[in-house]
Amino acid sequence: MSIEDRAKAAAQKAEGKGQEVVGKVTGSSQDEAAGKAKQAGAKVSEGIEDAKDKVADVANKVGDKMRDGIENAKNELNK
């Protein structure tokens, strides 16, 4: 939905991957775990954005169907 939110999630995912790699290279399990946690948080954010998009799509489809129904009812009344 929001390009800004998707960009933030992508940046968080990249930052997390970088931190995970640094943790592996330096042997810091704390950095590695923190990096994985950031990536997981980014994945959740992406899922939220996907859900927002789907809800908006469904709402638009329902609105379209309602408008069509109203137009059909008006047409039937005017016959």
The first five atom37 places (N, CA, C, CB, O) and aatype in JSON, in Angstrom:
{
  "aatype": [12, 15, 9, 6, 3, 1, 0, 11, 0, 0, 0, 5, 11, 0, 6, 7, 11, 7, 5, 6, 19, 19, 7, 11, 19, 16, 7, 15, 15, 5, 3, 6, 0, 0, 7, 11, 0, 11, 5, 0, 7, 0, 11, 19, 15, 6, 7, 9, 6, 3, 0, 11, 3, 11, 19, 0, 3, 19, 0, 2, 11, 19, 7, 3, 11, 12, 1, 3, 7, 9, 6, 2, 0, 11, 2, 6, 10, 2, 11],
  "atom_mask": [
    [1, 1, 1, 1, 1],
    [1, 1, 1, 1, 1],
    [1, 1, 1, 1, 1],
    [1, 1, 1, 1, 1],
    [1, 1, 1, 1, 1],
    [1, 1, 1, 1, 1],
    [1, 1, 1, 1, 1],
    [1, 1, 1, 1, 1],
    [1, 1, 1, 1, 1],
    [1, 1, 1, 1, 1],
    [1, 1, 1, 1, 1],
    [1, 1, 1, 1, 1],
    [1, 1, 1, 1, 1],
    [1, 1, 1, 1, 1],
    [1, 1, 1, 1, 1],
    [1, 1, 1, 0, 1],
    [1, 1, 1, 1, 1],
    [1, 1, 1, 0, 1],
    [1, 1, 1, 1, 1],
    [1, 1, 1, 1, 1],
    [1, 1, 1, 1, 1],
    [1, 1, 1, 1, 1],
    [1, 1, 1, 0, 1],
    [1, 1, 1, 1, 1],
    [1, 1, 1, 1, 1],
    [1, 1, 1, 1, 1],
    [1, 1, 1, 0, 1],
    [1, 1, 1, 1, 1],
    [1, 1, 1, 1, 1],
    [1, 1, 1, 1, 1],
    [1, 1, 1, 1, 1],
    [1, 1, 1, 1, 1],
    [1, 1, 1, 1, 1],
    [1, 1, 1, 1, 1],
    [1, 1, 1, 0, 1],
    [1, 1, 1, 1, 1],
    [1, 1, 1, 1, 1],
    [1, 1, 1, 1, 1],
    [1, 1, 1, 1, 1],
    [1, 1, 1, 1, 1],
    [1, 1, 1, 0, 1],
    [1, 1, 1, 1, 1],
    [1, 1, 1, 1, 1],
    [1, 1, 1, 1, 1],
    [1, 1, 1, 1, 1],
    [1, 1, 1, 1, 1],
    [1, 1, 1, 0, 1],
    [1, 1, 1, 1, 1],
    [1, 1, 1, 1, 1],
    [1, 1, 1, 1, 1],
    [1, 1, 1, 1, 1],
    [1, 1, 1, 1, 1],
    [1, 1, 1, 1, 1],
    [1, 1, 1, 1, 1],
    [1, 1, 1, 1, 1],
    [1, 1, 1, 1, 1],
    [1, 1, 1, 1, 1],
    [1, 1, 1, 1, 1],
    [1, 1, 1, 1, 1],
    [1, 1, 1, 1, 1],
    [1, 1, 1, 1, 1],
    [1, 1, 1, 1, 1],
    [1, 1, 1, 0, 1],
    [1, 1, 1, 1, 1],
    [1, 1, 1, 1, 1],
    [1, 1, 1, 1, 1],
    [1, 1, 1, 1, 1],
    [1, 1, 1, 1, 1],
    [1, 1, 1, 0, 1],
    [1, 1, 1, 1, 1],
    [1, 1, 1, 1, 1],
    [1, 1, 1, 1, 1],
    [1, 1, 1, 1, 1],
    [1, 1, 1, 1, 1],
    [1, 1, 1, 1, 1],
    [1, 1, 1, 1, 1],
    [1, 1, 1, 1, 1],
    [1, 1, 1, 1, 1],
    [1, 1, 1, 1, 1]
  ],
  "atom_positions": [
    [[0.84, -1.17, 0.0], [0.0, 0.0, 0.0], [0.89, 1.24, 0.0], [-0.96, 0.0, 1.21], [0.92, 2.0, -0.97]],
    [[1.58, 1.43, 1.06], [2.45, 2.6, 1.16], [3.85, 2.25, 0.65], [2.52, 3.11, 2.61], [4.51, 1.35, 1.17]],
    [[4.27, 2.95, -0.35], [5.61, 2.74, -0.89], [6.66, 3.04, 0.18], [5.85, 3.62, -2.15], [7.68, 2.37, 0.27]],
    [[6.38, 4.05, 0.98], [7.31, 4.42, 2.04], [7.47, 3.28, 3.05], [6.83, 5.69, 2.75], [8.58, 2.96, 3.47]],
    [[6.35, 2.66, 3.45], [6.41, 1.55, 4.41], [7.13, 0.34, 3.81], [5.0, 1.16, 4.86], [7.88, -0.35, 4.49]],
    [[6.88, 0.1, 2.53], [7.57, -1.02, 1.87], [9.08, -0.75, 1.79], [6.98, -1.26, 0.45], [9.88, -1.66, 1.96]],
    [[9.45, 0.49, 1.52], [10.87, 0.85, 1.45], [11.53, 0.7, 2.82], [11.04, 2.3, 0.93], [12.66, 0.23, 2.92]],
    [[10.82, 1.1, 3.87], [11.36, 0.94, 5.22], [11.58, -0.53, 5.54], [10.41, 1.58, 6.26], [12.6, -0.9, 6.13]],
    [[10.63, -1.37, 5.16], [10.76, -2.81, 5.42], [11.94, -3.38, 4.65], [9.47, -3.54, 5.03], [12.69, -4.21, 5.18]],
    [[12.11, -2.96, 3.4], [13.24, -3.45, 2.6], [14.57, -3.01, 3.21], [13.12, -2.93, 1.15], [15.53, -3.78, 3.24]],
    [[14.62, -1.77, 3.7], [15.84, -1.28, 4.33], [16.12, -2.04, 5.61], [15.74, 0.23, 4.61], [17.27, -2.37, 5.91]],
    [[15.07, -2.32, 6.37], [15.23, -3.06, 7.62], [15.72, -4.49, 7.33], [13.9, -3.1, 8.41], [16.56, -5.03, 8.05]],
    [[15.18, -5.08, 6.27], [15.6, -6.43, 5.89], [17.08, -6.44, 5.5], [14.74, -6.97, 4.72], [17.83, -7.33, 5.91]],
    [[17.5, -5.46, 4.71], [18.9, -5.37, 4.28], [19.82, -5.12, 5.47], [19.08, -4.25, 3.23], [20.89, -5.72, 5.58]],
    [[19.39, -4.24, 6.35], [20.19, -3.96, 7.54], [20.34, -5.22, 8.4], [19.54, -2.81, 8.37], [21.41, -5.53, 8.9]],
    [[19.23, -5.94, 8.53], [19.27, -7.17, 9.32], [20.17, -8.22, 8.71], [0.0, 0.0, 0.0], [20.9, -8.9, 9.43]],
    [[20.12, -8.35, 7.4], [20.98, -9.34, 6.72], [22.44, -8.96, 6.91], [20.64, -9.42, 5.19], [23.29, -9.82, 7.16]],
    [[22.73, -7.67, 6.79], [24.1, -7.2, 7.0], [24.58, -7.49, 8.41], [0.0, 0.0, 0.0], [25.71, -7.95, 8.61]],
    [[23.73, -7.24, 9.39], [24.1, -7.48, 10.78], [24.28, -8.98, 11.04], [23.02, -6.9, 11.73], [25.17, -9.39, 11.78]],
    [[23.43, -9.79, 10.41], [23.57, -11.24, 10.56], [24.92, -11.71, 10.01], [22.41, -11.97, 9.83], [25.61, -12.52, 10.64]],
    [[25.29, -11.21, 8.83], [26.56, -11.6, 8.2], [27.74, -11.15, 9.06], [26.68, -10.99, 6.79], [28.69, -11.9, 9.27]],
    [[27.67, -9.91, 9.56], [28.74, -9.42, 10.44], [28.86, -10.31, 11.67], [28.47, -7.94, 10.85], [29.96, -10.63, 12.11]],
    [[27.73, -10.7, 12.22], [27.74, -11.59, 13.38], [28.39, -12.92, 13.08], [0.0, 0.0, 0.0], [29.15, -13.45, 13.89]],
    [[28.08, -13.47, 11.91], [28.69, -14.75, 11.51], [30.2, -14.6, 11.33], [28.05, -15.28, 10.21], [30.97, -15.45, 11.79]],
    [[30.61, -13.52, 10.67], [32.04, -13.31, 10.38], [32.83, -13.08, 11.67], [32.23, -12.12, 9.42], [33.93, -13.6, 11.84]],
    [[32.25, -12.29, 12.56], [32.96, -11.95, 13.81], [32.74, -12.97, 14.91], [32.54, -10.59, 14.29], [33.38, -12.92, 15.96]],
    [[31.81, -13.9, 14.68], [31.52, -14.9, 15.71], [30.62, -14.36, 16.81], [0.0, 0.0, 0.0], [30.55, -14.94, 17.89]],
    [[29.94, -13.26, 16.54], [29.05, -12.66, 17.53], [27.63, -13.21, 17.34], [29.05, -11.11, 17.41], [26.89, -12.79, 16.45]],
    [[27.28, -14.16, 18.2], [25.93, -14.73, 18.1], [24.87, -13.69, 18.42], [25.79, -15.93, 19.05], [23.73, -13.8, 17.95]],
    [[25.23, -12.68, 19.22], [24.28, -11.62, 19.56], [23.95, -10.79, 18.31], [24.86, -10.71, 20.67], [22.78, -10.5, 18.05]],
    [[24.96, -10.41, 17.55], [24.72, -9.66, 16.31], [23.97, -10.51, 15.29], [26.06, -9.18, 15.71], [23.08, -10.02, 14.6]],
    [[24.34, -11.77, 15.2], [23.68, -12.67, 14.25], [22.19, -12.79, 14.59], [24.34, -14.06, 14.27], [21.34, -12.71, 13.7]],
    [[21.87, -12.97, 15.87], [20.48, -13.09, 16.3], [19.71, -11.79, 16.1], [20.41, -13.51, 17.78], [18.55, -11.8, 15.68]],
    [[20.36, -10.67, 16.39], [19.71, -9.37, 16.21], [19.41, -9.13, 14.73], [20.59, -8.23, 16.77], [18.36, -8.59, 14.38]],
    [[20.34, -9.53, 13.87], [20.12, -9.39, 12.43], [18.95, -10.23, 11.96], [0.0, 0.0, 0.0], [18.13, -9.77, 11.17]],
    [[18.87, -11.46, 12.43], [17.75, -12.33, 12.07], [16.43, -11.75, 12.58], [17.97, -13.74, 12.63], [15.41, -11.84, 11.9]],
    [[16.45, -11.16, 13.78], [15.24, -10.56, 14.34], [14.78, -9.37, 13.49], [15.49, -10.11, 15.8], [13.58, -9.2, 13.27]],
    [[15.72, -8.57, 13.03], [15.37, -7.43, 12.16], [14.74, -7.92, 10.86], [16.62, -6.57, 11.86], [13.77, -7.34, 10.37]],
    [[15.31, -8.99, 10.3], [14.76, -9.55, 9.07], [13.34, -10.08, 9.3], [15.66, -10.66, 8.53], [12.46, -9.91, 8.45]],
    [[13.13, -10.72, 10.43], [11.8, -11.24, 10.74], [10.8, -10.09, 10.91], [11.84, -12.1, 12.02], [9.66, -10.17, 10.45]],
    [[11.24, -9.03, 11.56], [10.37, -7.85, 11.72], [10.01, -7.24, 10.38], [0.0, 0.0, 0.0], [8.87, -6.81, 10.17]],
    [[10.97, -7.21, 9.48], [10.72, -6.68, 8.13], [9.72, -7.55, 7.39], [12.03, -6.57, 7.32], [8.86, -7.06, 6.67]],
    [[9.85, -8.86, 7.57], [8.93, -9.79, 6.9], [7.5, -9.58, 7.41], [9.37, -11.25, 7.14], [6.55, -9.64, 6.63]],
    [[7.36, -9.33, 8.71], [6.04, -9.05, 9.27], [5.49, -7.75, 8.68], [6.12, -8.95, 10.82], [4.31, -7.68, 8.32]],
    [[6.33, -6.73, 8.59], [5.9, -5.45, 8.01], [5.45, -5.63, 6.56], [7.04, -4.42, 8.08], [4.45, -5.05, 6.14]],
    [[6.17, -6.45, 5.8], [5.78, -6.71, 4.42], [4.43, -7.42, 4.37], [6.85, -7.55, 3.7], [3.6, -7.12, 3.51]],
    [[4.22, -8.35, 5.29], [2.95, -9.07, 5.36], [1.8, -8.13, 5.68], [0.0, 0.0, 0.0], [0.71, -8.27, 5.13]],
    [[2.04, -7.18, 6.56], [1.01, -6.19, 6.9], [0.67, -5.35, 5.68], [1.49, -5.28, 8.06], [-0.5, -5.1, 5.41]],
    [[1.69, -4.93, 4.94], [1.44, -4.15, 3.74], [0.67, -4.95, 2.7], [2.77, -3.66, 3.14], [-0.22, -4.42, 2.03]],
    [[1.0, -6.24, 2.56], [0.26, -7.1, 1.63], [-1.2, -7.21, 2.06], [0.9, -8.51, 1.56], [-2.11, -7.16, 1.22]],
    [[-1.43, -7.37, 3.37], [-2.8, -7.47, 3.88], [-3.57, -6.17, 3.63], [-2.79, -7.8, 5.37], [-4.75, -6.21, 3.27]],
    [[-2.92, -5.04, 3.83], [-3.57, -3.75, 3.56], [-4.0, -3.66, 2.1], [-2.63, -2.57, 3.92], [-5.1, -3.2, 1.78]],
    [[-3.11, -4.09, 1.21], [-3.42, -4.07, -0.22], [-4.63, -4.94, -0.54], [-2.21, -4.53, -1.05], [-5.51, -4.55, -1.3]],
    [[-4.68, -6.12, 0.05], [-5.78, -7.04, -0.21], [-7.1, -6.49, 0.32], [-5.5, -8.41, 0.4], [-8.13, -6.6, -0.34]],
    [[-7.07, -5.91, 1.51], [-8.28, -5.32, 2.08], [-8.77, -4.18, 1.2], [-8.02, -4.82, 3.52], [-9.97, -4.05, 0.94]],
    [[-7.85, -3.35, 0.74], [-8.23, -2.23, -0.14], [-8.84, -2.75, -1.44], [-7.01, -1.34, -0.44], [-9.83, -2.19, -1.93]],
    [[-8.26, -3.8, -2.01], [-8.8, -4.39, -3.24], [-10.22, -4.9, -3.03], [-7.89, -5.52, -3.74], [-11.11, -4.65, -3.85]],
    [[-10.42, -5.62, -1.94], [-11.76, -6.17, -1.66], [-12.75, -5.04, -1.43], [-11.72, -7.1, -0.42], [-13.87, -5.09, -1.93]],
    [[-12.35, -4.02, -0.69], [-13.23, -2.89, -0.43], [-13.62, -2.21, -1.74], [-12.56, -1.89, 0.51], [-14.78, -1.82, -1.92]],
    [[-12.68, -2.05, -2.65], [-12.97, -1.44, -3.95], [-13.93, -2.3, -4.76], [-11.68, -1.23, -4.74], [-14.83, -1.77, -5.41]],
    [[-13.74, -3.62, -4.72], [-14.64, -4.51, -5.45], [-16.05, -4.47, -4.88], [-14.1, -5.95, -5.42], [-17.02, -4.46, -5.62]],
    [[-16.16, -4.44, -3.56], [-17.47, -4.34, -2.92], [-18.13, -3.03, -3.3], [-17.35, -4.46, -1.38], [-19.32, -2.99, -3.62]],
    [[-17.38, -1.96, -3.27], [-17.92, -0.65, -3.66], [-18.41, -0.65, -5.1], [0.0, 0.0, 0.0], [-19.46, -0.1, -5.4]],
    [[-17.63, -1.28, -5.99], [-18.04, -1.38, -7.39], [-19.35, -2.16, -7.52], [-16.93, -2.04, -8.24], [-20.25, -1.75, -8.26]],
    [[-19.45, -3.27, -6.82], [-20.67, -4.1, -6.88], [-21.87, -3.32, -6.34], [-20.48, -5.41, -6.07], [-22.97, -3.42, -6.88]],
    [[-21.66, -2.55, -5.28], [-22.76, -1.76, -4.71], [-23.21, -0.7, -5.7], [-22.32, -1.11, -3.39], [-24.41, -0.5, -5.89]],
    [[-22.27, -0.02, -6.33], [-22.63, 0.99, -7.32], [-23.39, 0.37, -8.49], [-21.37, 1.72, -7.83], [-24.38, 0.92, -8.97]],
    [[-22.91, -0.81, -8.94], [-23.6, -1.5, -10.03], [-25.03, -1.87, -9.62], [-22.82, -2.77, -10.44], [-25.96, -1.71, -10.4]],
    [[-25.18, -2.35, -8.4], [-26.5, -2.72, -7.92], [-27.44, -1.53, -7.83], [0.0, 0.0, 0.0], [-28.61, -1.63, -8.17]],
    [[-26.92, -0.42, -7.38], [-27.73, 0.8, -7.28], [-28.14, 1.27, -8.67], [-26.96, 1.93, -6.54], [-29.29, 1.64, -8.9]],
    [[-27.2, 1.24, -9.59], [-27.52, 1.65, -10.97], [-28.56, 0.72, -11.58], [-26.25, 1.65, -11.85], [-29.49, 1.19, -12.25]],
    [[-28.42, -0.57, -11.37], [-29.4, -1.53, -11.89], [-30.78, -1.28, -11.29], [-28.95, -2.97, -11.61], [-31.79, -1.34, -11.98]],
    [[-30.81, -1.01, -9.99], [-32.09, -0.75, -9.34], [-32.73, 0.54, -9.89], [-31.9, -0.64, -7.8], [-33.94, 0.58, -10.13]],
    [[-31.93, 1.56, -10.08], [-32.45, 2.81, -10.66], [-33.0, 2.57, -12.06], [-31.34, 3.88, -10.7], [-34.08, 3.06, -12.4]],
    [[-32.27, 1.8, -12.87], [-32.72, 1.5, -14.22], [-34.03, 0.74, -14.22], [-31.67, 0.71, -14.95], [-34.91, 1.0, -15.05]],
    [[-34.17, -0.19, -13.3], [-35.41, -0.98, -13.22], [-36.58, -0.09, -12.79], [-35.24, -2.17, -12.22], [-37.7, -0.25, -13.28]],
    [[-36.32, 0.84, -11.89], [-37.39, 1.73, -11.43], [-37.83, 2.71, -12.53], [-36.93, 2.51, -10.19], [-38.99, 3.12, -12.58]],
    [[-36.9, 3.07, -13.39], [-37.21, 4.03, -14.45], [-37.84, 3.41, -15.68], [-35.98, 4.75, -14.84], [-38.16, 4.12, -16.63]],
    [[-38.03, 2.1, -15.68], [-38.63, 1.43, -16.86], [-40.11, 1.65, -16.88], [-38.33, -0.07, -16.85], [-40.79, 1.17, -17.79]]
  ]
}
